[in-house]
């Protein structure tokens, strides 16, 4: 049997005993024996021997073989391979990103919070030793009980969606964090639909601030994720008024700050050519819609509205 250094045996034994001290119950539904191995010291080297004939460790069944080796799930292993395997099972599954950091595989997170806490601490030590930088930890909403554990270990909130929360950790203490911040902007669009009679399509919103109640405005809205600006304008007009349109060009935009959720806001006005003229309003958002003749247009974009001077409504 291969001999291993005393430091290796001591390290894995200390890690195992510390790990077992936190767990007196099952680890992910697999019984764990409190006795994993014992070491016999002979000078600067030590050998690893089985303390029982067969033991279950972290989901794998380990048994001593006749030639002083080991079997895990029926596969013959030497001691050094065994130690490496057990060390890996103590760490979170993760893969490297393009910038010297790691991304934790959220699909392979342990279900037991105590197991997660122990594996997270061991993983951070391992990543720090390997010189890793940023850590991305995505926690599904089904495992939200893991969030305070990660926060306690020093992780910070990055962003949240309906199905998950993203946390980050910057390892190098001597360097400022280079992890990109959360999205800084939201993008809105408005459709300036002008027909051959110089009539523009306008709407009244069903729910709005008292100061703009009854105001006629362009159909507007926010673009969806991975949606082009011109596609968003065409979609919003269709949803609010039922009118089909074709994109012509962007005619105006404005950039504002500290808008919703203290984010910046980009708003684009797109010139659209109508392909149909039948108006069918969206009763959930729109109170009324119509077309009006515009004699002269002076455009000023403000608060997601296209204000027109010398307009006849």
Secondary structure, DSSP 8 states (H G I E B T S, - for coil): ---EEHHHHHHHHHHHHHHHHT-SS-BTTB---S--EEEEEETTEEEEEESSSEEEETTEEEEE-TTS-EEETTEEE-HHHHHHHHHHHTS--EEE-TTS-EEE-GGG--SSHHHHHHHHHHHHHHHHHTT--EEEEEEEGGGGGGHHHHHHTT-EEEEE-SSEEEEEEE--TTS------S--EEEEEEEEEB-TTSEEEEEEESS--GGGTT--B-EEEE--TT--HHHHHHHHHHHHH---EEEEEEEEEEEE-S-GGG-EEEEEEEEEEES-------TTTEEEEEEEEBS---EEEETTEEEETTB--
